[in-house]
């Protein structure tokens, strides 16, 4: 499975065929609460509250395992967890509270190792919704007695959280207080109840952290009740070099379709969002409509929120089976999760299984060429349009219990993004340049509503054509460096 898989052309070219394209592009790169209204911000806090909250953010509280919020969100690293820093901390002091057994590769091993943490990943253990079960590769139910599932995720930056609710990659926390309490319980193993006072102060400190004065300006207006649509982008008046100005134009044309609004976490182009959600049959395969132009996947319009199944999780899966190189996650074992969805918590009536058991053209279970349904002429695949045995992270559906949210994640704001590597929910991409390459080569050309075909030649032999030119990519990178 270490060779480059062959992908046969197909008359069907829906959005997530990008993942088959991604498999061809195997290349080495450089090193459930209700969802609050988008743009919700905490109330303004005084400097005194923020300073008092910083003390509780930085210190290990009593009744914990020694970890503080700052253990995983160090202010010196823009409140994210950098792989190089983790490796250095481990070499310098293996007894650092960061290296608790709960985030070891195998917490039960006689000798603990931290290869996942050295990629900036921490273990997230979540309860399965009542209407779901875990499956093995044959479709047998293997849900553990405690009905939990664990995934590996990166540590998101705290910057700008005052206006980016809901929180976490899957949106499971509605307020900063809930976010703080959940982190203290699960990562610091808090053993006692905590009153609202300290949580309010921690939230006050977190809401005072911004990637720039421009972000703080947005937060002040949102907190004052100014509608997001009425807030002018503070980047409109910032001084830019010629390259940065060109990059800003690329950002507004491409990135802002999903990372839009003054808060940067609103999907203003709902047609783009619709392009990622499809009707599924009881096996988990995409349903197609037969048209004179060929089979067309039936869109299942998503809820009015800002969670998107972009397909990055499937890129990580491809890396796990040797079909995608250059990902930070390739050298560690990621979870292998299959899910069964039922109509309700009695778990008697099955809705669908995800991902569906692969049906491949050759019969090879790891062939990336899906079999074709003779009745419709469409590929037989799940919502990522690639034969896929498991998911490395099912995302939002572990909170909502809905198959429509399979592998969906919150759309993040991008201010300060140049300082928060690695990228995506699982830290699969080491650099911003790698992220831009993935979009240009594997995502943008395969989103019909964006109208960004791959018209630019490959940058090197063996790479796919691109939606963005080398100049556009360099300019976008220059803008993101100051955004």
C-alpha positions in Angstrom: 0.0 0.0 0.0 3.0 2.3 -0.2 2.7 2.8 -3.9 0.7 5.5 -5.7 -2.8 4.1 -6.3 -4.2 4.1 -9.8 -7.5 6.0 -10.2 -9.7 5.3 -13.1 -11.6 8.2 -14.7 -15.3 8.2 -14.1 -18.2 10.0 -15.8 -19.2 11.3 -12.3 -17.2 14.2 -10.9 -18.9 15.4 -7.7 -17.3 17.5 -5.1 -15.5 14.9 -3.0 -13.9 13.2 -5.9 -11.2 15.6 -4.6 -10.2 12.8 -2.3 -9.4 10.5 -5.2 -7.5 13.4 -6.7 -5.7 13.8 -3.4 -4.7 10.1 -3.5 -3.0 10.8 -6.9 -1.3 13.8 -5.4 0.9 11.7 -3.1 3.8 14.0 -2.5 6.2 15.0 0.3 5.5 18.4 1.8 7.5 20.8 3.9 8.0 20.3 7.3 -24.2 18.5 22.4 -25.4 21.8 23.4 -27.5 24.1 21.2 -25.3 26.1 18.9 -25.3 29.8 19.9 -25.8 32.4 17.2 -22.8 32.9 15.0 -20.7 35.8 16.2 -21.9 35.5 19.8 -19.4 37.3 22.1 -19.0 37.3 25.9 -19.7 40.6 27.6 -16.8 43.0 27.9 -14.6 42.3 31.0 -12.5 44.6 33.0 -8.7 44.4 33.0 -8.9 43.4 36.7 -11.1 40.4 35.8 -8.8 39.4 33.0 -5.7 39.7 35.2 -7.3 37.6 38.0 -8.4 35.1 35.4 -4.9 34.8 34.0 -3.7 33.6 37.4 -6.2 30.7 37.3 -5.3 30.1 33.6 -1.6 29.8 34.4 -1.7 27.9 37.6 -2.5 24.2 38.4 -5.7 24.3 40.5 -6.1 22.0 43.5 -7.6 18.6 42.9 -6.0 18.3 39.4 -3.2 16.3 37.9 -0.9 19.3 37.9 -2.0 20.6 34.5 -3.1 24.2 34.1 -4.9 25.7 31.1 -1.5 27.1 30.0 0.0 23.6 30.0 -1.7 23.0 26.6 -2.3 26.6 25.7 1.0 28.4 26.5 0.8 32.1 25.8 4.3 32.1 24.4 3.0 29.8 21.5 -0.1 31.8 20.7 -2.0 29.5 23.1 -1.7 26.5 20.9 0.5 23.4 21.3 3.4 23.2 18.9 5.0 19.8 18.1 8.6 21.1 18.4 7.8 22.6 21.8 6.3 19.3 23.0 9.4 17.4 21.9 11.6 19.9 23.7 9.6 19.8 26.9 9.6 16.0 26.9 13.4 15.9 26.4 13.9 18.5 29.1 11.5 17.2 31.7 9.5 14.0 31.2 7.8 14.7 34.5 6.2 17.9 33.1 2.4 17.6 33.9 1.7 17.8 30.2 2.9 14.2 29.9 0.2 12.7 31.9 -0.7 9.1 31.2 -4.2 10.1 29.8 -2.5 11.4 26.7 0.1 8.7 26.2 0.0 6.7 23.0 -1.1 3.7 25.2 -2.0 4.8 28.7 -1.8 1.2 29.9 1.7 0.5 28.6 4.5 -0.3 31.1 6.6 2.4 29.4 4.7 5.4 28.3 5.4 7.0 24.9 4.1 10.3 23.5 4.4 10.2 19.7 0.9 11.6 19.2 1.6 14.5 21.6 4.9 15.2 19.8 2.6 16.0 16.8 0.6 18.4 19.0 -2.3 16.0 19.5 -4.2 15.2 22.6 -6.7 12.4 23.3 -10.4 13.5 23.3 -12.8 11.0 24.8 -16.5 11.6 24.0 -19.7 9.8 25.0 -21.5 8.1 22.1 -24.9 9.6 21.4 -27.7 7.3 22.5 -28.7 6.6 18.9 -25.2 5.3 17.8 -23.0 2.2 18.1 -19.4 1.4 17.2 -18.9 -1.2 14.5 -16.0 -3.4 13.4 -15.0 -3.9 9.7 -17.6 -6.6 9.3 -20.5 -4.6 10.7 -20.6 -6.2 14.2 -21.4 -3.9 17.1 -18.4 -3.4 19.3 -19.5 -0.5 21.5 -17.7 -0.6 24.8 -19.7 -0.8 28.1 -18.9 2.9 28.9 -20.2 3.9 25.5 -17.3 6.2 24.7 -15.0 6.8 21.7 -11.6 8.5 21.6 -10.0 10.6 18.9 -6.8 12.6 18.5 -7.1 16.3 17.9 -4.9 19.4 17.9 -5.2 22.1 20.5 -7.0 25.2 19.1 -5.7 28.6 19.9 -7.6 30.6 22.5 -7.1 33.9 20.6 -10.3 35.6 19.5 -12.6 33.2 21.3 -14.7 36.1 22.6 -16.6 36.1 19.3 -16.2 32.6 17.9 -18.7 30.5 19.8 -19.5 27.6 19.8 -16.2 26.1 20.9 -14.0 23.1 20.2 -13.7 21.6 16.7 -17.1 19.9 17.0 -18.8 22.8 18.7 -19.7 20.8 21.8 -19.2 23.7 24.2 -21.5 26.7 24.0 -19.8 29.1 26.5 -16.3 29.8 27.6 -17.2 28.8 31.1 -18.4 25.4 29.9 -15.2 25.1 27.8 -13.0 25.8 30.8 -14.9 23.4 33.1 -14.8 20.6 30.5 -11.1 21.0 29.9 -10.4 21.0 33.7 -12.4 17.8 34.1 -11.1 15.9 31.1 -7.5 17.1 30.7 -6.6 18.2 34.2 -8.8 15.5 35.8 -10.4 17.9 38.3 -11.7 15.9 41.1 -14.2 18.3 42.8 -16.9 20.7 41.9 -16.0 24.2 40.9 -18.1 27.2 41.5 -18.9 29.8 38.7 -16.5 32.4 40.2 -13.2 31.0 39.0 -14.8 29.8 35.7 -16.0 33.4 35.0 -12.5 34.7 35.7 -10.9 32.1 33.4 -13.5 33.1 30.7 -12.7 36.7 31.3 -9.0 36.1 30.7 -9.6 34.0 27.6 -11.9 36.6 26.1 -9.2 39.2 26.5 -6.7 37.3 24.2 -6.6 38.5 20.6 -4.4 37.8 17.7 -4.3 41.5 16.9 -5.8 44.9 17.7 -8.0 44.4 14.7 -9.5 41.3 16.2 -10.1 43.2 19.4 -12.0 45.9 17.5 -14.3 43.2 16.0 -14.9 41.7 19.5 -15.8 45.1 21.0 -18.4 45.7 18.3 -19.9 42.2 18.5 -20.1 42.5 22.3 -21.8 45.9 21.9 -24.5 44.2 19.9 -23.5 45.5 16.4 -24.9 43.1 13.8 -22.0 41.2 12.1 -23.3 42.4 8.7 -22.8 46.0 9.9 -19.2 45.6 11.1 -16.7 46.7 8.6 -13.7 44.5 8.2 -10.8 46.1 10.1 -8.4 44.8 7.5 -9.9 47.2 4.9 -7.7 50.0 6.2 -4.5 48.2 7.1 -1.3 49.0 5.2 -0.3 46.1 2.9 2.6 45.5 0.5 1.7 44.8 -3.1 2.0 41.1 -2.6 -0.2 41.2 0.6 -2.8 43.3 -1.2 -2.9 40.7 -4.0 -3.2 38.0 -1.4 -6.0 39.8 0.3 -7.9 39.8 -3.1 -7.4 36.0 -3.4 -8.6 35.6 0.2 -11.7 37.6 -0.4 -12.5 35.7 -3.6 -11.7 32.2 -2.4 -11.3 31.9 1.4 -14.1 34.3 2.5 -16.7 32.1 0.8 -16.5 30.0 3.9 -14.4 32.0 6.4 -16.5 35.1 6.0 -18.2 37.9 7.9 -16.4 40.3 10.3 -15.9 37.4 12.7 -14.3 35.2 10.0 -16.3 32.1 11.0 -19.4 32.5 9.0 -20.2 30.6 5.8 -21.8 33.3 3.7 -22.0 31.2 0.5 -24.6 28.6 1.5 -24.4 27.1 -2.0 -20.8 26.1 -1.2 -21.9 24.5 2.0 -24.7 22.6 0.3 -22.1 21.1 -2.1 -20.7 19.0 0.8 -23.8 17.3 2.0 -25.5 14.3 0.3 -28.5 12.0 0.8 -27.4 8.6 2.0 -29.0 5.1 1.7 -29.3 2.6 4.6 -25.8 1.3 3.7 -24.2 4.8 4.0 -23.7 5.2 0.2 -24.6 8.4 -1.6 -27.9 8.5 -3.4 -27.9 9.6 -7.1 -30.4 11.1 -9.4 -30.1 9.9 -13.0 -30.2 12.9 -15.4 -29.6 13.3 -19.1 -26.1 14.5 -18.2 -25.3 11.5 -16.0 -25.8 10.6 -12.4 -25.9 13.5 -10.0 -25.6 13.1 -6.2 -28.7 14.2 -4.3 -27.9 17.1 -2.0 -29.1 16.9 1.6 -29.3 20.5 2.6 -27.4 20.9 5.9 -28.7 22.7 9.0 -28.2 26.5 9.2 -24.9 26.3 11.0 -21.2 26.6 10.3 -20.0 23.0 10.3 -18.6 21.5 7.1 -17.5 18.1 6.0 -14.5 19.3 4.0 -12.9 15.9 3.5 -9.7 16.5 5.4 -10.4 13.5 7.6 -10.4 11.3 4.5 -7.0 12.7 3.5 -5.8 11.5 6.9 -7.3 8.1 6.2 -5.5 8.0 2.9 -2.3 8.8 4.7 -2.9 5.9 7.1 -3.1 3.4 4.2 -0.1 4.8 2.4 -2.0 6.7 -0.3 -1.1 10.2 0.8 2.3 11.3 1.8 3.6 14.4 3.6 1.0 14.5 6.4 2.1 15.1 10.0 -0.2 12.2 11.1 1.2 9.6 8.8 3.7 8.1 11.2 1.3 7.6 14.2 -1.7 5.3 14.3 -5.0 7.2 14.2 -8.3 5.8 15.3 -10.3 3.4 13.2 -14.0 4.2 13.7 -17.1 2.9 12.0 -20.5 4.0 13.3 -24.1 2.8 13.1 -26.9 5.4 13.3 -30.3 4.5 14.6 -33.6 6.4 14.6 -33.5 6.9 18.4 -31.9 5.8 21.7 -33.6 2.4 21.7 -31.1 1.5 18.9 -33.6 -0.9 17.2 -34.1 0.7 13.8 -31.0 1.3 11.8 -30.7 4.4 9.7 -27.2 4.0 8.1 -23.6 2.9 8.7 -20.7 5.2 8.1 -18.4 4.9 6.4 -20.0 2.1 4.4 -18.1 -1.1 3.7 -16.1 -0.4 0.5 -17.3 -1.8 -2.8 -14.3 -1.5 -5.1 -13.9 -2.0 -8.8 -11.2 -4.7 -8.5 -12.4 -6.4 -5.3 -9.2 -5.3 -3.5 -10.6 -3.8 -0.3 -8.1 -1.0 -0.4 -8.6 -0.2 -4.1 -9.4 3.5 -4.4 -11.6 2.9 -7.5 -15.2 2.5 -6.3 -17.4 -0.1 -8.1 -20.0 1.4 -10.4 -23.7 0.9 -9.8 -25.1 -0.6 -13.1 -28.5 0.9 -12.4 -27.3 4.5 -12.2 -23.8 4.6 -13.5 -22.7 6.2 -10.3 -19.9 5.2 -8.0 -20.8 3.2 -4.9 -19.3 5.1 -2.1 -20.0 7.0 1.1 -20.1 10.8 1.4 -16.3 11.2 0.8 -16.6 9.4 -2.6 -13.7 7.1 -1.8 -13.9 3.5 -0.7 -13.0 4.0 3.0 -12.9 1.3 5.7 -12.9 3.6 8.7 -12.9 7.2 9.8 -10.0 8.6 11.8 -12.4 11.2 13.4 -16.2 11.3 12.8 -16.4 14.9 14.0 -19.6 16.7 14.8 -21.8 13.6 14.5 -20.4 12.4 17.8 -22.2 15.4 19.3 -25.3 15.7 17.2 -26.0 12.0 16.6 -26.8 12.8 13.0 -25.2 11.0 10.0 -25.4 14.3 8.1 -22.7 15.6 10.4 -20.3 12.8 9.7 -16.7 14.1 9.6 -18.0 17.7 9.8 -16.1 20.3 11.8 -16.6 23.9 12.8 -15.3 26.6 10.4 -12.6 28.5 12.2 -11.8 32.1 12.0 -8.3 32.7 10.4 -7.0 35.8 12.0 -3.6 35.0 13.4 -3.5 31.7 11.5 0.1 32.1 10.6 1.1 31.6 14.3 -1.0 28.5 15.0 0.5 25.6 13.1 -0.1 22.7 12.7 -3.5 22.9 10.9 -6.9 21.3 10.7 -8.6 19.4 13.5 -6.0 16.6 13.5 -2.8 18.6 12.8 -2.4 16.7 9.6 -0.8 19.7 7.8 2.4 21.1 9.1 2.5 24.5 7.4 0.3 27.1 5.8 2.0 26.5 2.5 0.9 22.8 2.7 -2.7 23.9 3.5 -2.8 26.2 0.5 -1.4 23.5 -1.7 -4.1 21.0 -0.6 -6.8 23.6 -1.4 -5.3 24.5 -4.7 -4.7 21.0 -5.9 -7.4 18.9 -4.3 -10.3 21.0 -3.0 -11.0 24.2 -4.9 -11.1 22.5 -8.4 -13.7 20.0 -7.2 -16.2 22.5 -5.7 -18.4 23.3 -8.7 -20.0 26.3 -7.0 -16.6 28.0 -6.6 -16.0 27.8 -10.4 -12.2 27.4 -9.9 -11.1 24.7 -12.3 -7.5 23.5 -12.3 -6.2 25.7 -15.1 -2.7 26.2 -13.8 0.0 23.6 -14.6 1.4 21.3 -11.9 4.4 22.7 -10.0 6.3 19.5 -10.4 6.1 16.1 -12.3 3.5 13.8 -10.6 1.5 16.6 -9.1 -2.0 17.6 -10.2 -2.9 20.8 -12.0 -3.9 23.7 -9.7 -6.8 26.1 -9.2 -4.3 28.8 -8.0 -1.2 30.0 -9.7 2.1 29.9 -8.0 1.9 33.7 -7.7 -1.5 33.6 -6.2 -0.5 31.0 -3.6 2.6 33.1 -2.7 0.5 36.2 -2.4 -2.2 34.5 -0.3 0.5 33.2 2.1 1.9 36.7 2.4 -1.5 38.1 3.3 -2.2 35.3 5.9 1.2 36.1 7.5 -0.3 39.5 8.6 -4.0 38.7 8.8 
